[in-house]
Amino acid sequence: MKLYIIGAGGHAKVVLSTVLEAGLSVDGLFDDDPKKQGIDIMGIPVIGRISDARKRGPACGILAIGDNRTRYRLAQELSEWEWLPVVHPKAYVHPSVRLGPGTVVFAGAIVQPGVRVGAHIIINTGATVDHDCLVGDFVHIAPGAHLAGSVTIGEGALIGIGAVVLPGIKVGAWAVVGAGAVVVEDVPPHVTVVGVPAKPLKRV
């Protein structure tokens, strides 16, 4: 089955690089930006809009979309697709870990034993996920963010660049942890926290 990437922006470049470094072939990218139609990105052509991907029926792909809600929506719209998990060869994922469909682990990331990882998760460059964490679907763990042991991250949450989540903490669904924050207590769903220690900013 051919492999396609949904998205052709900056994040998609890193996803594409990860896929190619992992030794896989990509047959094309889909993106809604009219300026990107027909161009090549790292030698791979943008072959149509995302609506064109829908018309193809079942296929194998990766959602290269950084925004969690958009990734969630597209996964529903393309529910008949097979979603491939990919690990960069310079990342470390313990053999006990099973990655959910469409999850991508970028270069320099570390995922330790006992971690449970859902679908369509981004474990970005240099991020670390320590032992026994539970990471829900559509989460983005941004570059350089660190989850200590036994952390739970709810569906769709964003852990910002360089943020740290202390052991045993629970971050609720669709919450946002700001860049550089240090989370020392549980974060409710749909709440943004920032600072050291992290404090609520607003509901999202």
Residue, then its C-alpha position, 0 to 999 in steps of 0.5 A: m500500500k502506498l504511503y502518503i503524508i497529510g500536510a506540507g508545512g514546516h511540521a510536515k518537513v520534520v515528519l517527512s525527514t523522520v519517515l525517510e530516515a526510517g527507510l520508508s518511501v513516501d508517494g506524495l503529500f496533500d495540503d490545502d495551501p494553493k501555493k504548495q500544489g505541484i511543488d516538491i518538498m525534500g523530493i516528494p511532490v505535493i499531489g493535491r489538496i486534503s479533499d483529494a486524499r479523501k477521494r482516494g479511499p483507504a490508504c496508508g498515511i501519517l497526519a503531519i499536522g502540528d495542531n492537535r484539534t486539526r489532527y483529531r478532525l482529519a483522523q475522523e474524516l479519514s477514518e478508513w485510512e491505515w495510520l502508520p507509527v514511525v520512529h526516527p532512527k536516532a530516537y530511543v523507544h524501549p521495546s516494551v512500548r507499543l506506539g498507537p497508529g499515526t504516532v511519530v517519534f522525532a530524533g533525539a526523543i526517548v520513550q522509556p519502559g512501561v509507557r503507553v502511547g495512544a494514536h496520532i501523538i507527536i513526541n517531538t525533537g529531544a522530548t523525553v517520556d519516562h517510565d510508566c507514563l500514559v499518553g492519550d491520543f492526539v497529544h503533542i509533546a513539544p521539543g525538549a519537553h520532559l515527562a517524569g515517571s508515571v505522568t498521565i497526559g489526557e487526549g489532545a493536550l499540548i506540553g509546550i517546548g521545554a516544559v517539565v511535568l513532575p512524577g505522577i502528575k495528571v494533565g487533563a484532556w485538551a489542556v495546554v502546558g506553556a513553554g518552559a513551565v514546570v508542572v507540580e500539580d494536576v492540570p484540569p481539562h481545557v486549562t492552560v498553565v504557564g510559569v514556574p511553578a505552573k499556574p492556570l492562565k485561562r480555559v481553552 
